[in-house]
């Protein structure tokens, strides 16, 4: 038993040394790429990268919070249900105007349909085959965000929109604000949907849904039959998704220097001593760490290297 423990101690030392060297290497790499990834242009690249991967919730991390509904509407109109489309960042220039910071970005719209191209043409933001977008970079609590100028035609629906859910029952949407109007769609209880509160009708609410082409459709529902919860945020960011690159780097180094070596040492020790219960416990712990570790790794690789693993 003592000989086995000596072997385990030696193995543990080697693993600890290996992980320490790896952590040191990671730290050097992080310092090299930190400045570029933390730049204003880096924020725009990350925003577009997440959108291209279909991860609109994760993309909202880089967007000015008051512009969430612009991101939501833009995604519903032009990106949702279009898996082959991508907005690829080509280059960008950081400029200062009137004390404000902007990024003049050139974006290549690959496999885009006419709807999104026409949108940018109408807003004088499409030239020479590229989208020319001017992103305002805003700061709050030492964190920079990308402010969006992706407005919509208010003749379809107003700016006073909210995401809500009916907690009372299924919501039956009608073509017209009339009881004898045909029920076009039914939204299940506690399912999110968009409403336009800018309506003069006291009896009928206005719901906005987007079809597969991204076109907004207006429907109506009786308010007296509904119990709407409208304090729902447009996006929800996971715990790891909300961490900064610096915090992710610190967690990575701690895991490689302390957590992983101890875990491996515990596994070897449990196997050597023949402890079946300890071995099962460690196996379950490994599965949990793998699940949590993958989410951490995905965020870390994207923040540092812009490598987008399945989210």
N, C-alpha and C positions, 0 to 999 in steps of 0.2 A: 504493500500500500504506500509506504514511504517513497519507494522508487517511482511508482506511478505518479505520485504527487510532485516529485522532482521533475519528471518529464513534463507534466502539465505546467509547472511553473516556468520551465524553459520555453515551452511552446507559447505561453502567455506573453513572456517577455519579447519573443520574436514578433508575435502579432502586434503587440503594442508599439514596438519599434517601427514596424512596417506602416501601421496606420498613422503614426506620428509623422513619418517622412511624407506620407501622402497628404496629410493635413497641411504640412508646411508648403508643399508644392501647390496645393489648392489655394492657400493664402496668398502666395506670390501671384498666381494667375488672377485671382480676384482683384488684387491691387492694380494689376495692369489694365484689366478691362473695366474696372469700376467707373472711371471717369467717363468713358465713352457711353456705357450703358445708362449712366445717371444723367446724361445730358438732355437738353430740350429735344433734340432730334431723336434721341433714343426713346423718349416717351411716345413720340408719334409712331416710330417703328413698332413699338410694342402694342400700341393701340390697334394698328392695322394688322399686325401679326395675329393677335387674338381673334379679331373679326374674321380673318381669312380662314382660321381654323374652326370657325363656327362656335367660338367660345365668347359669346357676347357678354355674359356675366363677368368673366375674367377681364374682358376689355374695359369694363366700366371702372376698374381700378385706376385707370390713367385719365379718366374724364372728369372735368369739373362737375361736382355733384349737382349743381343747378341745371346742367345740360343733359341730365340722364334721359329726360323724355325725348330730347332730340336724337340721342343715340338709339333709343328704343324704336322710335318711328322710322328712322333711317334704316335700321336693321330690318324691320318688318316690311318696308317698302321695296328695298333693293337687294338685300342679302339673304334673308331667310328663304329656304327651299331652293337655293341656287348654289349647290355644293361645288360646282366647277368654276365659279366666279372668284376672282381675287383682286384686291386692291394692293398692288405691290409698290412699296416705297422705293423710289429710285434715288433721289438725293434731296437735300434740304439745306437751307441757309438760315441761320439765326440772325435776326435783325432787331433793332430797337427803334421804336417810333413813339414819341411823346412819353417816354419813360416806361413804355410797355414792351414786353418781349414777345416776338412772333417767330414762327418757323414757316418760311416759304418753302413748301414741299411740292415736289413733282412726283405724281403717282401714276403708275401704269395700270389701267383697268383691263385685266385679262378676262376673256370669255364673258364680257359684260353685255347685257341686252340694251336695247335702245332706250329703255326707260331711265336708267341711271345716267347714260351718256347725255340724253336730252336734258335731264335735271341739271347737270353741271354746265351744259351749254347755255341754258336759260339764265343761269346765275353768273354767266361770264367767267367760268372757272375751267374751261376746257379749251386747250390750245395745242396745236401740233401733235395731236394724238395722246396728250397727257392731261391729267387732272392737275390743275394748278390751285392748290388750296393754301390759304393763309391761316395757320392755327395760332390763336392767341394762347400764350402760356401764362397761367395764373398760379399764384402761390398762396398757400395757407398753412400756417404752423410748420414752416420750413419744408413743406412738400409741394412739388410743382405738379400741375394738372394741365391737360389739354382742353381748352375751351372750344366748343363746336359751333359752327355757323351753318348748320344744316336745317334750315327752316322748311316749312311746308306751306302749301296753298291753304289759307284759312277759310276759303269758300267751301272746302270739304269738311273740315272740323277745326275748331278754334284751338287756341293755345291752352285753354282751360280744360285739359284732359287729365284723367287720373286712371290708375290701374286699381280695380276693385274686385270683390267677389261677393256673391249673394250667399249669405249664411242661412237663409230661411228655406229655400227650395230651388229647384231647377228654374233657370230664367228662360222664358219663351220670348224669342225675338220676332217681332212682326215687321212687315214691310212699311206699314204706315202707323201713325199713332192713333189707331182706332181699334175697338174691340172686335169688329168683324173683319179686320185685316188678317191675311193669311200668316200663320206662323211659319217663318222661313227656317229658323234654326233654334235649337235648344241647347243652352249652356248648363252643364251639370252643376249641382250645388257645390259651393266652395271652389269652383274653378275661376281662374283669373280672366278678366276681360276688360277692355278699355271703354271708358265712358267719357262723353263730352258734357261737362256741366254747364256750358254756355247755351242753355235752352230756356225759352220763355214759357214752355208748357209745364204746368205744375203737376200734371197727372201722369205724364209719360217721360221716361228717361231715354236718353239717346246713347246707343252703344255703337262702337266702331270696331269692325272686324276687317282683317286683310285676307284676300283670297290668295291662291297659289301664285298669281302673277304679281302680288304686292299691291294690288289696287284696293283702296279703302272703300268699304261698304257701310252704309248707315242703316241701323235697325232701331226699333223702339220696343220698350218694355214698360208695363204698368208699374209705377212706383209703389202703389199701395200693396202690391203682392211681393215686394222685395224688401230685404233687410241687408242693405249694402254696407260692406266694410271697405272703406276707401283710403285707409291709411297704409296701404301696401306700397312698399318701395318698388321701383321699376326693376332693380337688380339686387341680387344677394351675392356677396363675395364670401367665399370660404375663409376659414381661419388662416390657413397658409397663404391664401391669395392676398390677404391684407398686410402681410409682413413685408418690410422693406428689404432691399438687397443686403444691407449691412447685417440685419438680424438673421437673415437666412444664412449668411456666411458664418456668423458666430455659431449658429446651431450645427452647421455642417462640420465645423472644426471640432466642436465638443463631441459630436457623435463619433467621428473617426478616431479621436484621441482617447475617449473614455468609454462610451456606450458600447460600440461594436466589439472592442477587445474584451470587455467584461462579459458580454453576451457569449462570445465564442469560448471564452475560458469556462463559463458555466456549463455550456453544452458538453465540452470535452470532459469536464469533471463529473457531470451527471452520467455520462456514458461509461467512464472508467470505473465508477463506483457501483454501477449497475442499478442506479436508482430509477426505476420505471416511472414513478410518479413525478419525480423531478424532471425527467426527460420529457414527459408529456406536457408538463407545465411550460418548459422552455420551448417546446415545439409550438404550442399555442401562442406564446409570447412572440416567437419569430414571425408567425403569420400576421399578428397585429402590427408588428414593427414594419413588415414588408408593405402592408396596406397603407399605413401612415407615411412610411418612408418614401413610397412612390409619389404620393401627393407632394411631399416636401421636395423630392428630387425634380419633379416636373416643374415646380415653381422656381427652384434654384437654377436649373439649366436655362429656363426661359429668361429669367432676370439677368443672368450673367452672359449667356452666349446666344440668346434669342433662338434656342433650340426648342421647338414646340412638340412635346410628346402628347399622346392622347390624354385629354384632361378628364 
